[in-house]
Amino acid sequence: MKSARSAKRAMRPRNPFAGSPLMAKAGAHERQDKKAGRARQKVLIERRLRKEGNE
């Protein structure tokens, strides 16, 4: 038998403030290692997709 947790829950909208520019990492908090370039790419893609979704 399935547990009660596996029952589908109602989807909640994402927190609109979580992706706001004020909450973004920058300056001393940005990545500095060799994965930094990919991390920046991912952020730009996420921003673009979020922007296209609102339009």
N, C-alpha and C positions, 0 to 999 in steps of 0.2 A: 504494500500500500504506500501511496505517496504521502509525504508529510504535509502539514498545513502550510509550511513555508514555500512549497513549490507551487502553490496556487498563484495564478496571475494577479498582480497588483495593478492598480490604476497608475498610469504613467503621469509623473509630475513634470511640469516644464522646468527647464534648466534655470539656474540662478542667473539672471541677466547681468548682475554686477560682477560675477566671477571672471568674465572676460573683458572687463572695462580697462581702459588704459591705466587707470590709477592702480589697478591690482597687478599689472604686468611687472615682470622682473626686469631690472635694468641696472646699468652702472656696475657697482661692486657685486651685485647679485647675479649677473649674467654668467653663463658657463664660460670657462677659460680653457678647457681641455680640448682634445682633438675632436670631440663630438659637438663642439659649439656651432659649427657651420650647419650641421644637420638640424640641430635644435632651432636655430634661427629660421631655417627653411620651413620646418613644421609649424612654427608660430605664424609665419606669413601665410601659409596655406590655410590654416585654421581660421585666421582673420578674414581671408578672402571668401571662404566658404560661408562663414557666419554672416558676412555682409551680403552675399548673394542670396542667402536664405531669407533675409529680412526684406529684400526687394521684391 
